[in-house]
Amino acid sequence: MREILADWTQDVPESEIRRLLKNKTKYYLAGGLPGNLPTKVFPQILRELAEYYDSDEQRVINEFQYGQTAGWPGLRKVLAERLVKKDKLNCISGAEDWEKVLISTGSQQAVYLALDILINPGDIVVTPSPAYLGFVTTAVKVGGHVVTAPTDNEGLIPEYVEDTIIKAEKKFGRKVKILYVVEDSDNPKGTTLPVKRREQLYDIAERHDVIVICDAAYKEMQFEDRKLSMKTLDKDNERVIYTSTSSKEAAPLRIGYTILPDYLFTEAEKSKGYLDLCTPTLTQRVAEIYYDKHIDTELPKIIQKYKEQKDAAYNGLLETFPEGDFTNPSGGFFIWYQPKGEKAYTFDVRKFNQEVLMPNEVLVVPGAAFYPPSGHSYDPEARDIEPLKVIIGGMRIGYSFVSKELIDVGVRKLGNLLKENL
């Protein structure tokens, strides 16, 4: 069997989150499933569209066709306008620059497109440690050599990122091609980069001629005022690939949208064409209406619910967990916890999940899931590139899906079980 499969199928394991999604527990603290959605708005939009299409049969035929690979023009115009007004991007001028917006099936597809058009086998990709598994595993799948850089409770540490780039290029004799950054409430730690660090990371990318993939998946899910993205520093649209998604605030749509440097857009569009030809028109039409007429009314209500769920999780952690390092997110879906000292590298959370948590109706995502299946790490003590170092004792605690009442009980149960087993 293995002889007929592509090599990557053996190099890249099944997603830990995809595996865990098959399990249902009462206190579900695992996958970042959106639990607060504008449930009354989507049926309203669908009724509106039904009337729109019912009045003109030819309109149905014209629009429910193979569409533009880069996306439905109406949605691209709405999003281009929003990117200027809400995100303050200055590399486009609004709706008239709609053709610079690329629509994808979620931002996961956009991540794949970027890696697909940029990475040759052995090219170096620098990521946070830990990092979104959908990026690090995809980077390995396309042949990238992932080197992880240290993080703290404010995200990537610029000093170490620059040293990672310098030492990795020297050690492996290859150029660092990509730096991956989630600025706001990153997955899995929930950290948000201060503005100063965003500026420093952009300057580092400029100095070393590195392309930044800026994943803004959680930018709308902020409990506090949003900070400007480092994409606002990329005024000539040459350095940063900026991608976001509807999947957090309007999950059923699975729409991603990306601004790429002009010299990469055509190649990304070409790559997308080989993956899906085009994104379905109907979901894009729903997204167009939602982002044009409804999102700013619905978001405050959605965010308030997530804030209450986060507070329940954080307070439960403070009162029951054993000593360790943990985050207090200002947005997003996740809190990160890891025990102090060596236990961060020896306590097997995957085994703990299967043997202890699941029988008690609790589920988290083990921290080891957020590391590449192969690669290296920058060691800040040695100031050098070392074999990949994985925090297997870390865990991502998701608070987005179940009610705040269940989160409160589940997190406290998790804390007490951790005390017993650590």
KEMITI-201061 format. One record per residue (C-alpha): residue in three letters; residue number from 1; x, y, z. Coordinates in steps of 0.5 Angstrom, whole numbers, plus 500, padded with zeros to 3 digits. Each point is the difference from the previous one (the first is absolute). Example, Ala and Ser with C-alpha at 12.3 -4.5 7.8 and 13.67 -1.06 7.14 Angstrom:
<nodes>
[node "ALA", 1, [525, 491, 516]]
[node "SER", 2, [502, 507, 498]]
</nodes>
This chain:
<nodes>
[node "MET", 1, [500, 500, 500]]
[node "ARG", 2, [505, 505, 502]]
[node "GLU", 3, [504, 499, 493]]
[node "ILE", 4, [494, 503, 496]]
[node "LEU", 5, [499, 506, 505]]
[node "ALA", 6, [504, 507, 499]]
[node "ASP", 7, [505, 501, 505]]
[node "TRP", 8, [497, 505, 504]]
[node "THR", 9, [494, 496, 502]]
[node "GLN", 10, [506, 496, 505]]
[node "ASP", 11, [503, 507, 502]]
[node "VAL", 12, [494, 503, 502]]
[node "PRO", 13, [495, 497, 505]]
[node "GLU", 14, [493, 501, 501]]
[node "SER", 15, [498, 506, 503]]
[node "GLU", 16, [499, 500, 508]]
[node "ILE", 17, [494, 504, 499]]
[node "ARG", 18, [497, 497, 495]]
[node "ARG", 19, [501, 493, 504]]
[node "LEU", 20, [497, 503, 506]]
[node "LEU", 21, [494, 503, 496]]
[node "LYS", 22, [497, 493, 500]]
[node "ASN", 23, [499, 500, 507]]
[node "LYS", 24, [495, 503, 504]]
[node "THR", 25, [500, 502, 507]]
[node "LYS", 26, [496, 504, 505]]
[node "TYR", 27, [505, 505, 502]]
[node "TYR", 28, [503, 501, 493]]
[node "LEU", 29, [506, 504, 500]]
[node "ALA", 30, [504, 498, 494]]
[node "GLY", 31, [499, 502, 493]]
[node "GLY", 32, [498, 508, 499]]
[node "LEU", 33, [493, 499, 498]]
[node "PRO", 34, [496, 506, 499]]
[node "GLY", 35, [495, 500, 505]]
[node "ASN", 36, [497, 507, 499]]
[node "LEU", 37, [497, 501, 493]]
[node "PRO", 38, [495, 505, 497]]
[node "THR", 39, [495, 495, 500]]
[node "LYS", 40, [494, 504, 498]]
[node "VAL", 41, [504, 504, 495]]
[node "PHE", 42, [502, 494, 495]]
[node "PRO", 43, [493, 498, 499]]
[node "GLN", 44, [498, 507, 499]]
[node "ILE", 45, [505, 501, 494]]
[node "LEU", 46, [498, 493, 497]]
[node "ARG", 47, [493, 503, 500]]
[node "GLU", 48, [502, 506, 496]]
[node "LEU", 49, [504, 496, 495]]
[node "ALA", 50, [495, 495, 499]]
[node "GLU", 51, [495, 506, 498]]
[node "TYR", 52, [506, 503, 496]]
[node "TYR", 53, [501, 494, 496]]
[node "ASP", 54, [492, 498, 499]]
[node "SER", 55, [499, 506, 496]]
[node "ASP", 56, [505, 499, 495]]
[node "GLU", 57, [501, 493, 497]]
[node "GLN", 58, [506, 503, 496]]
[node "ARG", 59, [503, 503, 506]]
[node "VAL", 60, [501, 493, 503]]
[node "ILE", 61, [503, 497, 494]]
[node "ASN", 62, [505, 506, 499]]
[node "GLU", 63, [502, 500, 508]]
[node "PHE", 64, [500, 492, 501]]
[node "GLN", 65, [505, 499, 496]]
[node "TYR", 66, [508, 499, 500]]
[node "GLY", 67, [502, 506, 503]]
[node "GLN", 68, [506, 504, 500]]
[node "THR", 69, [506, 496, 503]]
[node "ALA", 70, [502, 506, 504]]
[node "GLY", 71, [493, 501, 503]]
[node "TRP", 72, [493, 504, 499]]
[node "PRO", 73, [501, 507, 498]]
[node "GLY", 74, [494, 502, 505]]
[node "LEU", 75, [504, 497, 506]]
[node "ARG", 76, [507, 502, 498]]
[node "LYS", 77, [497, 508, 499]]
[node "VAL", 78, [497, 499, 507]]
[node "LEU", 79, [506, 497, 504]]
[node "ALA", 80, [505, 505, 496]]
[node "GLU", 81, [496, 506, 503]]
[node "ARG", 82, [500, 497, 507]]
[node "LEU", 83, [507, 498, 500]]
[node "VAL", 84, [501, 508, 499]]
[node "LYS", 85, [495, 502, 505]]
[node "LYS", 86, [501, 495, 505]]
[node "ASP", 87, [507, 498, 500]]
[node "LYS", 88, [503, 506, 497]]
[node "LEU", 89, [504, 497, 494]]
[node "ASN", 90, [503, 505, 496]]
[node "CYS", 91, [503, 495, 495]]
[node "ILE", 92, [493, 501, 496]]
[node "SER", 93, [495, 505, 500]]
[node "GLY", 94, [493, 497, 501]]
[node "ALA", 95, [495, 497, 495]]
[node "GLU", 96, [503, 502, 494]]
[node "ASP", 97, [506, 496, 502]]
[node "TRP", 98, [496, 494, 500]]
[node "GLU", 99, [504, 496, 495]]
[node "LYS", 100, [505, 499, 506]]
[node "VAL", 101, [496, 496, 504]]
[node "LEU", 102, [501, 493, 499]]
[node "ILE", 103, [494, 495, 503]]
[node "SER", 104, [501, 493, 502]]
[node "THR", 105, [497, 495, 504]]
[node "GLY", 106, [502, 502, 507]]
[node "SER", 107, [506, 503, 502]]
[node "GLN", 108, [503, 493, 500]]
[node "GLN", 109, [500, 500, 492]]
[node "ALA", 110, [503, 506, 500]]
[node "VAL", 111, [506, 498, 505]]
[node "TYR", 112, [501, 494, 495]]
[node "LEU", 113, [500, 504, 494]]
[node "ALA", 114, [505, 505, 503]]
[node "LEU", 115, [505, 494, 502]]
[node "ASP", 116, [498, 496, 493]]
[node "ILE", 117, [503, 506, 496]]
[node "LEU", 118, [506, 502, 504]]
[node "ILE", 119, [503, 494, 503]]
[node "ASN", 120, [505, 495, 497]]
[node "PRO", 121, [502, 494, 503]]
[node "GLY", 122, [505, 502, 506]]
[node "ASP", 123, [498, 508, 500]]
[node "ILE", 124, [500, 502, 507]]
[node "VAL", 125, [494, 502, 504]]
[node "VAL", 126, [500, 504, 506]]
[node "THR", 127, [494, 499, 505]]
[node "PRO", 128, [498, 501, 507]]
[node "SER", 129, [501, 495, 505]]
[node "PRO", 130, [494, 497, 501]]
[node "ALA", 131, [497, 502, 494]]
[node "TYR", 132, [493, 499, 496]]
[node "LEU", 133, [501, 492, 498]]
[node "GLY", 134, [496, 502, 493]]
[node "PHE", 135, [506, 504, 498]]
[node "VAL", 136, [506, 496, 503]]
[node "THR", 137, [498, 493, 497]]
[node "THR", 138, [498, 503, 493]]
[node "ALA", 139, [507, 503, 500]]
[node "VAL", 140, [503, 494, 501]]
[node "LYS", 141, [495, 496, 495]]
[node "VAL", 142, [502, 505, 494]]
[node "GLY", 143, [508, 499, 502]]
[node "GLY", 144, [501, 506, 505]]
[node "HIS", 145, [505, 499, 505]]
[node "VAL", 146, [497, 503, 507]]
[node "VAL", 147, [504, 503, 505]]
[node "THR", 148, [496, 503, 506]]
[node "ALA", 149, [502, 506, 504]]
[node "PRO", 150, [498, 501, 507]]
[node "THR", 151, [494, 504, 503]]
[node "ASP", 152, [498, 503, 506]]
[node "ASN", 153, [493, 503, 503]]
[node "GLU", 154, [501, 505, 495]]
[node "GLY", 155, [501, 496, 494]]
[node "LEU", 156, [506, 499, 495]]
[node "ILE", 157, [507, 503, 503]]
[node "PRO", 158, [503, 505, 495]]
[node "GLU", 159, [507, 499, 502]]
[node "TYR", 160, [499, 492, 500]]
[node "VAL", 161, [497, 500, 493]]
[node "GLU", 162, [506, 504, 497]]
[node "ASP", 163, [505, 496, 503]]
[node "THR", 164, [496, 494, 498]]
[node "ILE", 165, [500, 502, 493]]
[node "ILE", 166, [508, 502, 500]]
[node "LYS", 167, [501, 493, 503]]
[node "ALA", 168, [496, 496, 496]]
[node "GLU", 169, [502, 503, 493]]
[node "LYS", 170, [508, 499, 503]]
[node "LYS", 171, [498, 493, 502]]
[node "PHE", 172, [496, 497, 494]]
[node "GLY", 173, [503, 504, 495]]
[node "ARG", 174, [493, 502, 497]]
[node "LYS", 175, [496, 507, 501]]
[node "VAL", 176, [495, 501, 505]]
[node "LYS", 177, [494, 501, 495]]
[node "ILE", 178, [494, 501, 504]]
[node "LEU", 179, [498, 502, 507]]
[node "TYR", 180, [493, 498, 503]]
[node "VAL", 181, [497, 505, 505]]
[node "VAL", 182, [493, 500, 503]]
[node "GLU", 183, [500, 507, 503]]
[node "ASP", 184, [493, 500, 504]]
[node "SER", 185, [498, 494, 505]]
[node "ASP", 186, [504, 495, 496]]
[node "ASN", 187, [499, 492, 500]]
[node "PRO", 188, [502, 497, 504]]
[node "LYS", 189, [502, 505, 506]]
[node "GLY", 190, [495, 505, 499]]
[node "THR", 191, [506, 506, 501]]
[node "THR", 192, [499, 506, 496]]
[node "LEU", 193, [506, 504, 498]]
[node "PRO", 194, [502, 507, 502]]
[node "VAL", 195, [500, 505, 495]]
[node "LYS", 196, [508, 501, 501]]
[node "ARG", 197, [501, 493, 499]]
[node "ARG", 198, [496, 500, 493]]
[node "GLU", 199, [504, 506, 498]]
[node "GLN", 200, [507, 496, 502]]
[node "LEU", 201, [498, 494, 497]]
[node "TYR", 202, [498, 504, 493]]
[node "ASP", 203, [507, 503, 500]]
[node "ILE", 204, [503, 494, 501]]
[node "ALA", 205, [497, 497, 494]]
[node "GLU", 206, [502, 506, 496]]
[node "ARG", 207, [507, 499, 502]]
[node "HIS", 208, [500, 493, 499]]
[node "ASP", 209, [496, 500, 494]]
[node "VAL", 210, [495, 495, 503]]
[node "ILE", 211, [492, 500, 498]]
[node "VAL", 212, [496, 500, 505]]
[node "ILE", 213, [493, 496, 501]]
[node "CYS", 214, [496, 504, 504]]
[node "ASP", 215, [494, 495, 502]]
[node "ALA", 216, [494, 505, 503]]
[node "ALA", 217, [495, 494, 501]]
[node "TYR", 218, [498, 503, 507]]
[node "LYS", 219, [501, 508, 499]]
[node "GLU", 220, [492, 501, 500]]
[node "MET", 221, [500, 495, 507]]
[node "GLN", 222, [503, 506, 504]]
[node "PHE", 223, [497, 502, 507]]
[node "GLU", 224, [504, 506, 500]]
[node "ASP", 225, [502, 505, 495]]
[node "ARG", 226, [504, 497, 494]]
[node "LYS", 227, [507, 502, 498]]
[node "LEU", 228, [502, 502, 493]]
[node "SER", 229, [503, 494, 496]]
[node "MET", 230, [507, 500, 498]]
[node "LYS", 231, [497, 500, 493]]
[node "THR", 232, [499, 507, 501]]
[node "LEU", 233, [507, 501, 500]]
[node "ASP", 234, [501, 497, 493]]
[node "LYS", 235, [497, 506, 496]]
[node "ASP", 236, [503, 497, 494]]
[node "ASN", 237, [497, 493, 500]]
[node "GLU", 238, [506, 497, 499]]
[node "ARG", 239, [502, 496, 507]]
[node "VAL", 240, [494, 498, 504]]
[node "ILE", 241, [495, 494, 498]]
[node "TYR", 242, [494, 502, 504]]
[node "THR", 243, [494, 495, 500]]
[node "SER", 244, [494, 500, 504]]
[node "THR", 245, [493, 496, 501]]
[node "SER", 246, [493, 500, 501]]
[node "SER", 247, [501, 493, 504]]
[node "LYS", 248, [500, 503, 507]]
[node "GLU", 249, [494, 505, 499]]
[node "ALA", 250, [496, 497, 495]]
[node "ALA", 251, [502, 493, 500]]
[node "PRO", 252, [496, 496, 495]]
[node "LEU", 253, [502, 504, 494]]
[node "ARG", 254, [507, 498, 500]]
[node "ILE", 255, [503, 506, 496]]
[node "GLY", 256, [507, 502, 501]]
[node "TYR", 257, [503, 507, 497]]
[node "THR", 258, [507, 502, 499]]
[node "ILE", 259, [504, 506, 497]]
[node "LEU", 260, [506, 498, 497]]
[node "PRO", 261, [506, 504, 497]]
[node "ASP", 262, [498, 501, 493]]
[node "TYR", 263, [506, 496, 497]]
[node "LEU", 264, [497, 494, 504]]
[node "PHE", 265, [493, 501, 498]]
[node "THR", 266, [499, 496, 493]]
[node "GLU", 267, [504, 494, 503]]
[node "ALA", 268, [496, 499, 506]]
[node "GLU", 269, [494, 501, 495]]
[node "LYS", 270, [503, 495, 496]]
[node "SER", 271, [501, 495, 506]]
[node "LYS", 272, [493, 501, 502]]
[node "GLY", 273, [497, 498, 493]]
[node "TYR", 274, [504, 493, 501]]
[node "LEU", 275, [496, 499, 507]]
[node "ASP", 276, [493, 502, 499]]
[node "LEU", 277, [499, 504, 493]]
[node "CYS", 278, [496, 505, 504]]
[node "THR", 279, [497, 501, 507]]
[node "PRO", 280, [492, 499, 500]]
[node "THR", 281, [496, 506, 498]]
[node "LEU", 282, [495, 499, 505]]
[node "THR", 283, [504, 500, 506]]
[node "GLN", 284, [503, 506, 497]]
[node "ARG", 285, [494, 504, 499]]
[node "VAL", 286, [498, 498, 507]]
[node "ALA", 287, [506, 503, 503]]
[node "GLU", 288, [500, 506, 495]]
[node "ILE", 289, [493, 502, 504]]
[node "TYR", 290, [502, 498, 507]]
[node "TYR", 291, [507, 504, 499]]
[node "ASP", 292, [496, 506, 497]]
[node "LYS", 293, [494, 501, 504]]
[node "HIS", 294, [500, 496, 507]]
[node "ILE", 295, [507, 498, 503]]
[node "ASP", 296, [501, 506, 503]]
[node "THR", 297, [493, 500, 504]]
[node "GLU", 298, [502, 492, 502]]
[node "LEU", 299, [507, 500, 502]]
[node "PRO", 300, [499, 504, 506]]
[node "LYS", 301, [495, 495, 503]]
[node "ILE", 302, [504, 494, 497]]
[node "ILE", 303, [507, 503, 504]]
[node "GLN", 304, [496, 501, 506]]
[node "LYS", 305, [498, 493, 501]]
[node "TYR", 306, [507, 498, 498]]
[node "LYS", 307, [503, 505, 505]]
[node "GLU", 308, [496, 496, 506]]
[node "GLN", 309, [502, 493, 498]]
[node "LYS", 310, [507, 503, 500]]
[node "ASP", 311, [499, 503, 507]]
[node "ALA", 312, [497, 493, 502]]
[node "ALA", 313, [506, 496, 498]]
[node "TYR", 314, [505, 505, 502]]
[node "ASN", 315, [497, 500, 507]]
[node "GLY", 316, [499, 493, 501]]
[node "LEU", 317, [508, 499, 498]]
[node "LEU", 318, [502, 505, 505]]
[node "GLU", 319, [496, 497, 506]]
[node "THR", 320, [502, 492, 498]]
[node "PHE", 321, [506, 499, 496]]
[node "PRO", 322, [507, 498, 502]]
[node "GLU", 323, [505, 505, 500]]
[node "GLY", 324, [502, 501, 492]]
[node "ASP", 325, [501, 505, 495]]
[node "PHE", 326, [493, 502, 497]]
[node "THR", 327, [497, 506, 495]]
[node "ASN", 328, [494, 505, 501]]
[node "PRO", 329, [498, 501, 493]]
[node "SER", 330, [497, 507, 498]]
[node "GLY", 331, [496, 497, 495]]
[node "GLY", 332, [500, 493, 496]]
[node "PHE", 333, [498, 493, 502]]
[node "PHE", 334, [505, 497, 504]]
[node "ILE", 335, [504, 500, 506]]
[node "TRP", 336, [507, 497, 501]]
[node "TYR", 337, [503, 496, 506]]
[node "GLN", 338, [506, 497, 501]]
[node "PRO", 339, [503, 497, 507]]
[node "LYS", 340, [506, 503, 503]]
[node "GLY", 341, [507, 498, 498]]
[node "GLU", 342, [502, 493, 497]]
[node "LYS", 343, [493, 497, 501]]
[node "ALA", 344, [498, 505, 494]]
[node "TYR", 345, [505, 495, 496]]
[node "THR", 346, [498, 493, 503]]
[node "PHE", 347, [493, 500, 502]]
[node "ASP", 348, [496, 497, 495]]
[node "VAL", 349, [494, 504, 499]]
[node "ARG", 350, [497, 495, 494]]
[node "LYS", 351, [501, 494, 505]]
[node "PHE", 352, [496, 504, 505]]
[node "ASN", 353, [495, 502, 495]]
[node "GLN", 354, [498, 493, 498]]
[node "GLU", 355, [501, 497, 507]]
[node "VAL", 356, [498, 505, 505]]
[node "LEU", 357, [496, 506, 497]]
[node "MET", 358, [495, 496, 495]]
[node "PRO", 359, [498, 495, 505]]
[node "ASN", 360, [498, 507, 504]]
[node "GLU", 361, [496, 503, 494]]
[node "VAL", 362, [506, 505, 499]]
[node "LEU", 363, [504, 501, 494]]
[node "VAL", 364, [506, 505, 498]]
[node "VAL", 365, [505, 500, 494]]
[node "PRO", 366, [507, 498, 502]]
[node "GLY", 367, [505, 505, 499]]
[node "ALA", 368, [504, 495, 496]]
[node "ALA", 369, [495, 501, 494]]
[node "PHE", 370, [503, 507, 499]]
[node "TYR", 371, [507, 498, 498]]
[node "PRO", 372, [502, 498, 493]]
[node "PRO", 373, [501, 492, 499]]
[node "SER", 374, [507, 502, 498]]
[node "GLY", 375, [505, 506, 501]]
[node "HIS", 376, [504, 504, 505]]
[node "SER", 377, [499, 505, 505]]
[node "TYR", 378, [504, 506, 502]]
[node "ASP", 379, [503, 499, 508]]
[node "PRO", 380, [500, 507, 503]]
[node "GLU", 381, [505, 497, 505]]
[node "ALA", 382, [505, 497, 495]]
[node "ARG", 383, [499, 506, 495]]
[node "ASP", 384, [500, 495, 495]]
[node "ILE", 385, [495, 495, 496]]
[node "GLU", 386, [499, 493, 503]]
[node "PRO", 387, [496, 494, 498]]
[node "LEU", 388, [493, 501, 501]]
[node "LYS", 389, [497, 502, 507]]
[node "VAL", 390, [493, 498, 502]]
[node "ILE", 391, [496, 502, 506]]
[node "ILE", 392, [496, 494, 501]]
[node "GLY", 393, [498, 502, 506]]
[node "GLY", 394, [496, 506, 497]]
[node "MET", 395, [493, 500, 499]]
[node "ARG", 396, [495, 505, 496]]
[node "ILE", 397, [493, 501, 504]]
[node "GLY", 398, [495, 502, 495]]
[node "TYR", 399, [494, 504, 503]]
[node "SER", 400, [496, 502, 494]]
[node "PHE", 401, [495, 494, 499]]
[node "VAL", 402, [497, 498, 506]]
[node "SER", 403, [496, 505, 505]]
[node "LYS", 404, [504, 504, 506]]
[node "GLU", 405, [496, 495, 505]]
[node "LEU", 406, [503, 494, 497]]
[node "ILE", 407, [507, 504, 499]]
[node "ASP", 408, [500, 501, 507]]
[node "VAL", 409, [499, 493, 502]]
[node "GLY", 410, [504, 497, 495]]
[node "VAL", 411, [506, 505, 501]]
[node "ARG", 412, [500, 498, 508]]
[node "LYS", 413, [499, 493, 499]]
[node "LEU", 414, [506, 500, 495]]
[node "GLY", 415, [504, 504, 505]]
[node "ASN", 416, [499, 495, 506]]
[node "LEU", 417, [502, 494, 495]]
[node "LEU", 418, [506, 504, 498]]
[node "LYS", 419, [502, 501, 508]]
[node "GLU", 420, [499, 492, 501]]
[node "ASN", 421, [504, 498, 494]]
[node "LEU", 422, [505, 505, 500]]
</nodes>
